[in-house]
Amino acid sequence: MGVIYMRYDLDWQRAGASYRRAYALAPSDGRVVGALSVFESYCGDMGRARQLATESIKLDPLSASTFMAAARVYWVAGDPKTARQCFRTALELSPGFPSAHASIAGTFADDGLLSEALDAAKQESPSGYRSTALAIVYHLIGNKLESDSALKALIAEGEQWGFQLAV
């Protein structure tokens, strides 16, 4: 419910209540703890978010989802290097995890490592995430033609990629 309230209804108060209720019911579920950590990071409580991210990995060290959640927390907290390590661990646990390579590209871009960002973006499997990452990285590089081409490819993917199009 937290995901629905946060992403679709944009009702952050109810989302927070749902995430915290899930945590109260399942405090030893790494995925639940990881989801709460991401929510807390989006709300700006980085200390709590980092604590929960660390806890989620300890609870479920073989879950790609817990590493993806932790990576998002570290990325939002301004630590792209640690985020990148968590994204890579998620890929080791689940090769082809959707959006992981695109996210790695974003962390490289944040560090100003645009060649590495481009390489990572090209490895993304789902075409919508790949097109999004390529459009952003090519734009940062200054290659308008390739950026526009990637953006057109994203638009052609359809409405389900609306969020990525907004990005």
C-alpha positions in Angstrom: 0.0 0.0 0.0 2.9 2.3 0.7 4.0 2.1 -2.9 0.6 2.8 -4.2 0.0 5.8 -1.9 3.5 7.2 -2.6 3.9 6.6 -6.4 0.3 6.7 -7.7 -1.8 8.7 -5.2 1.1 11.0 -4.1 -0.3 10.7 -0.6 2.9 10.7 1.4 1.2 10.8 4.8 -0.7 7.6 4.1 2.4 6.1 2.4 4.4 6.7 5.5 1.7 5.1 7.7 1.6 2.1 5.4 5.4 1.6 5.4 5.6 2.0 9.1 2.7 -0.4 9.7 4.4 -3.0 7.4 7.6 -2.6 9.4 5.7 -3.0 12.7 4.2 -6.2 11.4 7.4 -7.6 9.8 10.5 -6.0 11.3 12.7 -8.9 10.3 11.7 -8.9 6.6 14.6 -7.3 4.7 12.4 -6.2 1.8 10.0 -4.4 4.1 12.9 -2.7 6.0 14.5 -1.8 2.7 11.2 -0.2 1.4 10.9 1.8 4.6 14.5 2.9 4.2 13.8 4.3 0.7 10.7 6.1 1.9 12.6 7.7 4.8 15.4 8.8 2.5 12.8 10.5 0.2 11.4 12.3 3.3 14.9 13.5 4.1 15.7 11.4 7.2 19.0 10.2 5.9 20.3 8.9 9.3 17.2 6.7 9.7 17.3 5.7 6.1 20.9 4.6 6.2 20.3 2.7 9.4 17.3 0.9 7.9 19.3 0.2 4.7 22.1 -1.4 6.6 19.6 -3.4 8.6 17.8 -4.6 5.5 21.0 -6.0 4.0 21.8 -7.8 7.3 18.4 -9.3 7.4 18.4 -10.5 3.7 21.9 -10.4 2.3 20.9 -12.6 -0.7 18.1 -10.4 -2.0 18.8 -8.1 -4.9 15.8 -6.0 -3.9 17.4 -5.2 -0.5 20.6 -4.0 -2.3 18.6 -2.0 -4.8 16.7 -0.3 -1.9 20.0 0.4 -0.1 21.5 1.7 -3.3 18.7 4.2 -3.7 19.1 5.4 -0.2 22.8 6.0 -0.6 22.2 7.7 -4.0 19.6 10.1 -2.5 22.0 10.7 0.4 24.7 11.9 -2.0 26.9 8.9 -1.9 27.0 7.6 -5.5 30.1 5.4 -5.0 28.4 3.3 -2.2 25.1 3.3 -4.2 27.0 2.0 -7.2 28.5 -0.8 -5.1 25.0 -1.8 -3.9 23.6 -1.7 -7.5 26.4 -4.0 -8.6 25.8 -6.4 -5.8 22.1 -6.5 -6.8 23.2 -7.4 -10.3 25.5 -10.1 -9.0 22.6 -11.6 -7.1 20.1 -11.1 -10.0 21.8 -10.5 -13.4 19.6 -8.3 -15.5 17.7 -6.7 -12.6 15.6 -4.0 -14.3 17.0 -0.4 -14.0 20.2 -1.5 -12.2 22.6 -0.6 -15.1 20.7 2.6 -15.8 21.0 3.5 -12.1 24.7 2.7 -12.2 24.9 5.1 -15.2 23.3 7.8 -13.1 25.8 7.3 -10.2 28.7 7.6 -12.7 27.1 10.7 -14.2 26.8 12.2 -10.7 30.5 11.7 -10.3 31.2 13.3 -13.6 32.4 10.0 -15.1 30.5 10.3 -18.4 32.3 7.6 -20.4 31.6 5.1 -17.6 28.0 6.3 -17.4 27.6 5.7 -21.1 29.0 2.2 -20.9 26.7 1.4 -18.0 23.6 2.8 -19.8 24.3 0.7 -22.9 24.2 -2.5 -20.7 20.7 -1.8 -19.5 18.2 -4.5 -20.7 14.7 -3.1 -20.5 14.6 -0.7 -23.4 12.7 2.0 -21.6 15.3 2.3 -18.8 18.1 2.1 -21.4 16.6 4.8 -23.5 16.2 7.0 -20.5 19.7 6.6 -19.3 21.1 7.1 -22.8 19.1 10.3 -23.3 20.4 11.7 -20.1 24.1 10.7 -20.6 24.2 11.8 -24.2 22.7 15.1 -23.1 25.4 15.5 -20.4 28.1 14.6 -23.0 26.7 17.3 -25.3 25.6 14.9 -28.0 22.2 16.3 -28.9 21.6 14.0 -31.9 22.1 10.8 -29.9 20.2 12.2 -26.9 17.2 13.1 -29.0 17.3 9.7 -30.7 17.2 8.0 -27.3 14.4 10.2 -26.2 12.4 9.4 -29.4 13.0 5.7 -28.7 11.6 6.2 -25.2 8.5 8.0 -26.4 8.0 5.1 -28.9 7.9 2.6 -25.9 4.5 4.0 -24.9 2.7 5.5 -21.9 4.0 3.0 -19.3 7.3 4.9 -19.5 5.8 8.3 -18.5 7.8 8.7 -15.4 11.1 8.0 -17.2 10.0 10.4 -19.9 9.5 13.1 -17.3 13.0 12.4 -15.9 
